């Protein structure tokens, strides 16, 4: 991978949160998607990230928390 391409990848992932949250302009979104579609390193990174994050998110959202007793309202 060239130094220039590596710099583009680093910039992209430095702003990944904003991209995923929809806080970047449409033009930037298209540029990010175009880069990811043509960069095997970024594809591999995102697959690894998904593999690391997805099981944890599933555990968080499917875990049954003990229910706390509801306290009666004060009169």
N, C-alpha and C positions, 0 to 999 in steps of 0.2 A: 504494500500500500504506500502510495506517495505521501510526502509530508503535507502537501496541499489537501489531499483527500482526508488524511488523518485530522487535519485542522477543522475541516468541514464537519466530520463526524463528532469531534469534541464539542464544537459549537452547538450542533444539533442536540446532543444529549445534555448539555448544560442547560438547555431551555426545554427539555422534554416535559417537565411538569406543566409549564405554561401551555405547551402544545396540547397535552392530554386534557387540560382543563378548558380548552377552547379560548385561551386568552391571547391568541396571536391572530394576526390578520389572515384573511383567506389566501392571499398570495403566499404568505409564509407557510401556511398549511400545505399548499400545493407543492412548494419547494421541498418541504420536509418529506412528503410522501414520495415525490419523484426521486429524491436522494435514497431513501430507504429501499425503494423498489430496485435500485441499481447497485446497491452496496452490500455485498455478501457479509462483510464484517458487521454492519449494522443489523442485518437480518439475524445473524448468529447472536449478537448481543441481546436483541429484543426477545428472541426465543428463550435465551437463558434467563432473562429478567422475568418473562411470563412464567417460566417453570418455577422460579423461586418465589414469586409473589402470589400466584393463583392459589396454591394450596393454603397459604396463610390466610388469604381473604376468605376462602371458603370456610375455614375453621372459625374465623371471627364471626361471619354472618350466619353460620348454621349452629353455632354453639348455643345450647340452651342454658341460660343463666338462671340460677335459683330465683324464684319470685320472692320479693320482699312482702311481708304482711302489710296490708293497707291499714294505716292508722285511722281510727275514727276521727271525724271532724270535731274540733273543739266547739263547745256550745257557747 
